[in-house]
Amino acid sequence: MLVNPLLHPQELLAKTLAETKAFQAFLGVNTAAEATAKIYFNGLPPRGKGADAYSNKSLKEDRPYVIIYTEVEMGFSMSQIARGGTGNEFAAGGILHADFVRSLPHDPSDNIESIDTPFMRDMGNVIAGLAEFAGQPNYLNFTELEFSGPVHSAAKIEPTQGRYQAATLTFTWGHVAG
């Protein structure tokens, strides 16, 4: 039976991240299980029954975390590569994003370099660690990885969401139709 072609790649990316030691260090945890608890799919989980807003306090408690989601435009494709006695065979591929978010200890305008340089170092270590898993069975087989960031929270949302820093890793995996 075909695994869910939309969710399985997200699950493989979560496993790949969680087992990367540099990712565990980014989160401040020691095990893949602890790292998995800080990975969310398609957004943060709801807060309480019917809650649609997050408090500054709860967001600070959640950070750092990662949200994995599929690219909105052309995030998945599947092409038939064979037809015959054993059935139809398909090659799938797509684009996944992983948004890394962590709290900032102070106003980024105080000293951007003191905030962004360690973040870039940590993200570079995560990227290097992820590359070790590429192509291995049971991990996301990505063929391209792009980094975007870092960005900082806007001053106008800091009273409700706190200060944070974020970056996005974009993974191209499998066969992507062009």
Secondary structure as GFF3:
##gff-version 3
##sequence-region A 1 178
A	DSSP	alpha_helix	7	18	.	.	.	ID=ss1
A	DSSP	alpha_helix	21	27	.	.	.	ID=ss2
A	DSSP	alpha_helix	32	36	.	.	.	ID=ss3
A	DSSP	beta_strand	39	41	.	.	.	ID=ss4
A	DSSP	alpha_helix	56	62	.	.	.	ID=ss5
A	DSSP	beta_strand	65	70	.	.	.	ID=ss6
A	DSSP	beta_strand	76	82	.	.	.	ID=ss7
A	DSSP	beta_strand	89	103	.	.	.	ID=ss8
A	DSSP	alpha_helix	112	131	.	.	.	ID=ss9
A	DSSP	beta_strand	142	152	.	.	.	ID=ss10
A	DSSP	three_ten_helix	155	157	.	.	.	ID=ss11
A	DSSP	alpha_helix	158	161	.	.	.	ID=ss12
A	DSSP	beta_strand	164	174	.	.	.	ID=ss13
###
